Amino acid sequence: MTQWDVFWGLAVLGIFLLLGRMWKSRVRVFESFFIPSSILAGILILLLGPQVLGRGLAMVLEEGHRLTHGLFPESFATVWRSLPGLLISVVFAALFLGKPIPGIREIWFRAGPQVVFGQSLAWGQYVVGIGLCMAVLTPLFGTNELAGALIEIGFEGGHGTAAGMAETFRQLDFEEGADLALGLATIGLVSGVLLGTVMINWAVRRRHIESPGTDPVRARDVKMPSGIDSDTVKDLAELNWQREQESRPTDPLSIHVGIVALAVGLGWLIKEALVWVEQQTWGGPDGVTVIGYIPLFPLAMIGGVLIQLFIDRTDQNHHISRPLMNRISGTALDFTIVAALGTLSLQALGDHMAPFVLLATAGICWNLFALMILAPRLIPLNWFHRGIGDFGQSMGVTVTGILLMRMADPNNESGALESFGYKQLMFEPIVGGGLFTAASMPLIAEFGSGFVLMLAAGMLLFWLIGGYLVFGRHIGKPAPHV
């Protein structure tokens, strides 16, 4: 692989992002359900690569013909396979850069019920996935026990997390798991919009949505607010802060890229320090090692948080533009998704179709159960407006949750958007692509599925019981905590 292979590999990804955008604009169903252009671009590359076009042409062309590998040389695939693990660190490093980080007390006051519900959703995905794996998938299909973590990685984490953990899958000898996680993320994205739309119409008929003028809606009738592109994962609760930032002088894009690079570098130093501590203590020659398997991106996110805290303390926020950080993060995420889907192994999905279908079905059923049964008992005020956002996010993409909240409450009369934004600060550092998401498979590999199942079940009970005692008791009466 030469520098020209890298250059042309990236250039081709950019061209296919344009083609994906054109495809989306011409096919109404893609626009109606807000399918990101990056996913469409990845599907196009997959179709024109060796697994679909190449395999079809191999039936009619002589053996060894160039086109039997599809339209792209193998060097491009080599470049694309290496991109997700690199770019996902950029996505997470920029996650909190450019916006003030409030105190834990303020976050809890504004978004406590949604923190409880979101954490319950995520830990429940581990309980369902690992339990299904132990009871059915491993005994009947011989599925790797690490598959128990795939629902949370694919659904709650999404395409970016699934792609970014590819190296962890390889290190743990579960390479097909990366393809299964990407497949689950795609299923979650589509089913999240479809089922979310159905649930909103149900909520209107049952009068769970009481905002004035809220009629049954369809996804194609909803317009994203000005300044938000459905292809970019953003948080609508940041809009007011973004407008303030846009009116201030900011440093150029190159400086913002440098700040993101600094956050990634700080995350790398944190990881190296933790690996050294592990080696000197519990991870000696015959000890237990976990941290070495954790990918860089959750620690890059911690590096970004530390830099932002320093910026807040020194009152230097005017040097950083949140919209620019969103563009950097969004571009990196787009290239991550295109590269990951374009090199997705269809054979891996075919070889594990039954476990894949069972995991997807179990994940969807758990998320629906949580929305219908748990949300009304954990969220005292406007439970559906708030719960539908977490439901959408738990199916793979933050923007799906934002879209569903906009459909349920077009004028944001419930305050759900603000609560959703604050909730991210007590959610994403842990699950949904956070530290535990990254550590879940190494923990299963070292301690076994039973241990991690008990840990996840304990955390689920903690959030359910604690959430009910703090917030659930106020159902039907004024809640001072909300």
C-alpha positions in Angstrom: 0.0 0.0 0.0 1.5 3.3 -1.1 0.6 6.9 -0.3 -1.3 7.1 -3.6 -3.4 4.1 -2.6 -4.4 6.1 0.6 -5.1 9.2 -1.4 -7.2 7.6 -4.0 -8.9 5.4 -1.5 -10.1 8.5 0.4 -11.0 10.3 -2.8 -13.2 7.4 -3.9 -15.0 7.4 -0.6 -15.7 11.1 -1.0 -17.0 10.5 -4.5 -19.3 7.8 -3.3 -20.6 10.1 -0.5 -21.7 12.4 -3.2 -23.3 9.6 -5.1 -25.1 8.5 -1.9 -26.4 12.0 -1.4 -27.7 12.0 -5.0 -29.3 8.6 -4.5 -31.0 9.7 -1.4 -32.4 12.9 -3.0 -33.9 10.8 -5.9 -35.5 8.0 -3.9 -38.3 9.4 -1.7 -38.3 6.5 0.8 -34.7 7.3 1.8 -35.5 10.9 2.3 -38.7 10.1 4.2 -37.0 7.9 6.7 -33.8 10.0 7.0 -31.4 7.3 5.9 -27.9 8.9 6.1 -26.1 9.4 2.8 -23.1 7.7 4.3 -25.0 4.4 4.7 -26.2 4.6 1.1 -22.7 5.3 -0.1 -21.4 2.3 1.9 -24.1 0.1 0.4 -23.1 1.2 -3.1 -19.4 0.4 -2.5 -20.4 -3.0 -1.1 -22.6 -3.8 -4.2 -19.8 -2.8 -6.6 -17.1 -4.6 -4.7 -15.8 -8.2 -4.8 -18.7 -9.7 -2.7 -21.5 -8.7 -5.0 -20.5 -7.4 -8.5 -17.2 -9.3 -8.4 -18.8 -12.6 -7.4 -21.4 -12.2 -10.2 -18.8 -11.4 -12.8 -16.7 -14.3 -11.7 -19.4 -16.6 -13.1 -19.0 -15.3 -16.6 -15.4 -14.0 -16.8 -12.3 -16.1 -16.9 -10.5 -16.8 -13.7 -8.1 -14.1 -12.6 -9.8 -11.3 -14.6 -9.5 -7.9 -12.9 -13.2 -7.3 -12.7 -13.8 -10.5 -10.6 -12.7 -8.3 -7.7 -15.3 -5.7 -8.4 -14.5 -2.1 -9.5 -12.0 -1.5 -6.7 -8.4 -2.8 -6.3 -7.6 -4.7 -3.2 -5.4 -1.8 -2.0 -8.5 0.4 -1.7 -10.1 -2.3 0.6 -6.9 -2.3 2.7 -7.1 1.4 3.2 -10.9 1.3 3.9 -10.5 -1.4 6.5 -8.0 0.6 8.5 -10.0 3.9 8.5 -12.8 3.2 11.1 -10.5 2.4 14.0 -8.7 5.7 13.3 -11.5 8.1 12.5 -13.8 7.0 15.3 -11.4 8.5 17.8 -11.8 11.9 16.0 -15.6 11.5 16.3 -15.6 10.9 20.0 -12.8 13.4 20.8 -14.9 16.2 19.4 -18.1 15.1 21.1 -18.0 17.6 24.0 -15.5 20.2 22.6 -16.9 23.7 22.0 -19.7 23.7 24.6 -19.5 24.4 28.3 -19.8 21.4 30.5 -22.3 22.0 33.3 -21.9 20.5 36.8 -23.3 17.1 37.7 -25.9 18.7 39.9 -27.3 20.8 37.1 -27.3 17.8 34.7 -29.1 15.7 37.2 -31.7 18.4 38.0 -32.5 18.9 34.3 -32.2 15.3 33.0 -32.2 12.9 35.9 -35.2 10.8 34.7 -33.8 10.5 31.2 -30.4 9.5 32.6 -32.1 6.7 34.5 -34.2 5.6 31.5 -31.2 5.7 29.1 -29.0 3.8 31.4 -31.7 1.2 32.0 -32.1 0.8 28.2 -28.4 0.2 27.7 -27.7 -2.2 30.6 -30.9 -4.1 29.6 -29.4 -4.6 26.2 -26.5 -6.4 27.8 -28.7 -8.5 30.0 -30.9 -9.5 27.1 -28.0 -10.1 24.7 -25.7 -12.1 27.1 -28.7 -14.0 28.5 -29.8 -15.0 25.0 -26.3 -16.0 24.1 -25.8 -18.2 27.2 -29.3 -19.8 26.9 -29.7 -20.2 23.1 -27.0 -19.0 20.8 -23.9 -20.7 22.2 -25.5 -24.1 23.1 -27.5 -24.4 19.8 -25.4 -22.5 17.2 -22.0 -22.5 18.8 -21.9 -18.7 18.7 -19.0 -17.0 20.4 -19.9 -15.8 23.9 -18.7 -12.4 23.0 -21.8 -12.0 20.8 -23.7 -11.2 24.0 -22.4 -7.7 23.8 -23.4 -7.1 20.2 -26.9 -5.7 20.9 -25.5 -2.8 22.9 -22.5 -2.2 20.6 -24.7 -2.2 17.4 -27.9 -0.7 18.7 -26.9 1.7 21.4 -23.4 2.3 20.0 -24.4 2.5 16.3 -22.3 2.2 13.2 -19.5 4.4 14.4 -18.9 2.3 17.6 -19.3 -1.0 15.8 -16.8 0.0 13.1 -14.4 1.6 15.6 -14.2 -1.6 17.7 -13.1 -3.7 14.7 -9.6 -4.0 16.1 -10.9 -5.2 19.4 -12.9 -7.9 17.6 -9.8 -9.0 15.8 -7.7 -9.1 19.0 -10.3 -11.3 20.6 -10.5 -13.7 17.6 -14.1 -12.7 16.8 -13.6 -10.9 13.5 -17.1 -11.8 12.3 -18.5 -9.9 15.3 -17.6 -6.6 13.7 -19.8 -7.5 10.6 -22.6 -8.7 12.9 -22.5 -5.4 14.9 -22.6 -3.3 11.7 -25.5 -5.4 10.5 -27.3 -4.8 13.8 -26.6 -1.1 13.6 -28.3 -1.0 10.2 -31.3 -2.9 11.4 -31.6 -0.7 14.4 -31.4 2.5 12.3 -34.2 1.5 10.0 -36.5 -0.1 12.6 -35.9 2.8 15.0 -37.5 5.2 12.5 -40.3 2.9 11.4 -41.3 1.7 14.9 -40.8 5.1 16.4 -43.3 6.6 13.9 -45.8 3.8 14.7 -45.4 4.4 18.4 -46.0 8.2 18.0 -49.2 7.5 16.2 -50.2 5.1 18.9 -49.4 7.7 21.6 -51.5 10.3 19.9 -54.5 7.9 19.8 -54.0 7.0 23.5 -53.6 10.7 24.4 -50.1 10.2 25.8 -49.1 13.2 23.6 -51.1 16.2 24.8 -49.3 19.1 23.1 -51.7 21.4 21.2 -52.1 20.6 17.6 -50.3 17.2 17.8 -51.9 15.0 15.2 -50.8 11.6 13.9 -47.6 12.3 12.0 -45.5 10.6 9.4 -41.8 10.7 9.1 -41.9 12.3 5.6 -44.0 15.2 7.1 -41.3 16.2 9.6 -38.7 18.8 8.7 -35.5 18.9 10.6 -34.9 22.4 12.1 -32.7 24.9 10.4 -29.1 24.2 10.7 -29.4 20.5 11.3 -28.6 18.0 8.6 -30.1 14.5 9.1 -26.8 13.1 7.9 -24.9 14.5 10.8 -25.3 13.2 14.3 -26.0 16.3 16.4 -27.7 17.3 19.6 -30.6 19.8 19.1 -30.2 21.0 22.7 -26.9 22.6 21.6 -28.6 25.0 19.1 -28.8 28.0 21.3 -25.2 27.6 22.3 -24.2 27.2 18.6 -25.9 30.4 17.6 -24.0 32.3 20.3 -20.8 30.8 19.1 -21.4 31.6 15.5 -21.6 35.3 16.4 -18.2 35.3 17.9 -14.8 35.4 16.2 -13.3 31.9 16.0 -10.0 30.4 15.0 -9.7 28.7 11.6 -10.5 25.1 10.9 -6.9 24.0 11.2 -6.8 25.1 14.8 -9.9 23.1 15.5 -8.4 20.1 13.9 -5.3 20.6 16.1 -7.5 20.7 19.3 -9.2 17.5 18.3 -5.7 16.0 17.6 -4.7 17.1 21.1 -7.7 15.4 22.6 -6.9 12.2 20.8 -3.3 12.4 21.9 -4.3 13.0 25.5 -6.6 10.0 25.3 -3.7 7.9 24.0 -1.5 9.0 27.0 -4.3 8.1 29.3 -4.6 4.7 27.8 -0.8 4.1 27.9 -0.8 5.1 31.6 -3.6 2.7 32.4 -2.0 -0.1 30.5 1.2 0.5 32.4 -0.7 0.5 35.7 -2.4 -2.7 34.7 0.9 -4.4 33.8 2.4 -3.4 37.1 -0.5 -4.6 39.2 -3.3 -7.1 38.4 -2.1 -7.7 34.8 1.3 -9.1 35.4 2.7 -12.1 33.5 -0.1 -14.4 34.6 -2.7 -11.8 35.5 -5.9 -10.4 34.0 -5.6 -7.9 31.2 -8.5 -5.8 30.0 -7.4 -2.3 29.3 -5.1 -3.3 26.4 -8.1 -4.5 24.5 -10.1 -1.2 25.0 -10.0 0.9 21.8 -8.7 4.4 21.9 -12.0 6.3 21.1 -13.6 6.3 24.6 -10.4 7.6 26.1 -10.2 10.2 23.3 -13.6 11.4 24.4 -12.3 11.7 28.0 -9.4 13.7 26.6 -11.8 16.0 24.9 -13.8 16.5 28.1 -10.6 17.4 30.0 -9.6 19.9 27.4 -13.1 21.5 27.5 -13.0 21.7 31.3 -9.7 23.6 31.0 -11.2 25.9 28.4 -14.2 26.6 30.6 -11.9 27.4 33.6 -9.7 29.8 31.5 -12.7 31.4 29.8 -11.4 30.6 26.3 -14.6 29.3 24.7 -14.6 32.1 22.1 -11.7 30.4 20.4 -13.8 27.3 19.6 -16.8 27.0 17.4 -19.1 24.2 18.2 -20.5 24.1 14.6 -17.0 23.6 13.3 -16.4 20.8 15.8 -19.7 19.2 14.6 -18.4 19.4 11.0 -15.1 17.7 11.9 -16.9 15.0 13.9 -19.6 14.6 11.2 -17.1 14.3 8.4 -15.0 11.7 10.3 -18.2 9.7 11.1 -19.4 9.8 7.5 -16.0 8.4 6.3 -16.1 5.8 9.1 -19.5 4.5 8.1 -18.8 4.4 4.4 -15.5 2.5 4.9 -17.0 0.1 7.4 -20.1 -0.8 5.3 -18.2 -0.9 2.1 -15.9 -3.7 3.5 -18.7 -5.5 5.4 -18.5 -9.3 5.1 -21.7 -10.6 3.7 -20.4 -14.1 4.2 -20.1 -13.5 7.9 -23.7 -12.4 8.1 -24.8 -15.4 6.0 -22.9 -17.9 8.2 -24.4 -16.5 11.3 -27.9 -15.5 10.1 -29.9 -17.3 12.8 -28.0 -15.7 15.7 -28.1 -12.4 13.9 -31.9 -12.5 13.5 -32.4 -13.6 17.1 -30.1 -10.8 18.5 -31.9 -8.2 16.4 -35.3 -9.4 17.4 -34.4 -9.6 21.1 -32.9 -6.1 21.0 -36.0 -4.5 19.3 -38.3 -6.3 21.8 -36.4 -5.0 24.8 -36.4 -1.5 23.5 -40.1 -1.6 22.9 -40.7 -3.1 26.3 -38.6 -0.3 27.9 -40.5 2.4 26.1 -44.0 1.0 26.8 -43.5 -0.4 30.4 -40.5 1.3 32.0 -40.6 4.9 30.7 -44.1 5.6 32.2 -42.8 4.4 35.6 -39.5 6.2 35.6 -40.2 9.6 34.0 -42.7 11.6 36.0 -43.5 14.3 33.5 -44.0 14.0 29.7 -42.8 10.4 29.8 -43.5 9.7 26.1 -41.9 12.9 24.8 -38.8 12.1 26.7 -38.8 8.4 26.4 -39.2 8.3 22.6 -35.9 10.2 22.2 -34.0 7.6 24.2 -35.8 4.8 22.3 -34.6 6.3 19.0 -31.0 6.7 20.3 -31.0 3.1 21.7 -31.7 1.9 18.1 -28.3 3.2 16.9 -28.3 6.9 16.0 -28.7 10.0 18.2 -30.3 11.9 15.3 -33.1 9.2 15.2 -33.9 10.1 18.8 -33.9 13.8 18.0 -36.2 13.2 14.9 -38.7 11.2 17.0 -38.8 13.9 19.7 -39.5 16.5 17.0 -42.3 14.4 15.6 -43.8 13.9 19.1 -43.4 17.5 20.2 -42.8 19.9 17.2 -42.7 23.0 19.4 -40.6 21.5 22.2 -43.3 22.4 24.7 -42.2 19.4 26.9 -38.6 20.5 27.3 -37.5 17.0 26.2 -34.8 18.3 23.8 -32.9 20.1 26.6 -33.2 17.2 28.9 -32.0 14.9 26.2 -28.9 17.0 25.6 -27.9 17.2 29.2 -28.5 13.5 29.6 -25.7 12.8 27.1 -23.1 14.1 29.5 -23.9 11.4 32.1 -24.6 8.7 29.5 -22.1 8.6 26.6 -18.9 8.4 28.7 -20.1 5.1 30.1 -22.3 3.3 27.6 -23.5 3.9 24.0 -19.8 3.9 22.9 -18.3 4.8 26.2 -15.9 3.1 28.5 -18.0 0.1 29.4 -19.0 -0.4 25.8 -15.4 -0.6 24.9 -14.5 -2.9 27.8 -17.5 -5.2 27.6 -16.0 -7.8 25.3 -12.6 -7.9 27.0 -14.5 -8.4 30.3 -16.4 -11.3 28.9 -13.2 -12.8 27.5 -11.4 -12.5 30.8 -14.2 -13.2 33.3 -16.8 -15.1 31.4 -20.4 -14.3 30.3 -21.8 -15.1 33.7 -19.8 -12.5 35.5 -20.7 -9.7 33.0 -24.3 -10.8 33.0 -24.5 -10.4 36.8 -22.7 -7.1 36.6 -25.1 -5.8 33.9 -28.1 -7.1 35.8 -26.9 -5.4 38.9 -26.5 -2.1 37.1 -29.9 -2.5 35.5 -31.5 -3.1 38.9 -29.6 -0.2 40.4 -31.0 2.2 37.8 -34.5 0.8 37.9 -34.9 0.7 41.6 -33.0 4.0 42.2 -34.9 5.6 39.4 -38.3 4.5 40.7 -37.5 5.6 44.3 -36.2 9.0 43.2 -38.5 9.8 40.3 -41.1 7.1 39.9 -42.8 7.9 43.2 -43.8 11.3 41.8 -45.8 9.8 38.9 -49.2 11.6 38.8 -48.1 14.5 41.1 -45.6 17.4 40.8 -42.0 16.2 40.6 -39.6 18.5 42.3 -36.6 16.8 40.6 -37.7 17.5 37.0 
